[in-house]
Amino acid sequence: MTTETNSVLNTVKEAFAPVTEAFTKLQNLEVPEAAREFVKKQAETAKVRAADMHAGSEKVTAAIETAVAGSVSEAAKISRNIQQAFYQDAEAFFAGIDKLASAKSLSEAAQIQSDMVRARGEVFVSRAKASTEYLGKLVANGAKTAQDNLAKVYTKSA
């Protein structure tokens, strides 16, 4: 059995001898200078592109931060204006109740009520107009800011 095992082992060694020899030669194979230089240049180019990409992403992040900060500030302004409008409406309502309570006749109460409705309508129209103008300016400014930020990012990284 030992002879058979040695015979099989020798046959396997002989069969793989060309592979073993090629592997041995491959380990001692010299890489040409041009190939090494090519790999070095490609690695350097990749390194520069990675740095450019990182710088570009930082610029995009800064642009997003600027836009978001502006949006948060505008949202706070809108919230304050809405709160102020609610307060003004409440004040006007209670002032109207006070006027109605002081009416000495039904016709005077009707006139006070009519004046209140007209005044509230005027306030509503005024607020709607101001809101439309404000939102138009906000959209225009937002578009301009976005355009400026994108121009900064793409002109410097290109």
Secondary structure, 3 states (H helix, E strand, C coil): CHHHHHHHHHHHHHHHHHHHHHHHHHHCCCCCHHHHHHHHHHHHHHHHHHHHHHHHHHHHHHHHHHHHHHHHHHHHHHHHHHHHHHHHHHHHHHHHHHHHHCCCCHHHHHHHHHHHHHHHHHHHHHHHHHHHHHHHHHHHHHHHHHHHHHHHHHHHHC
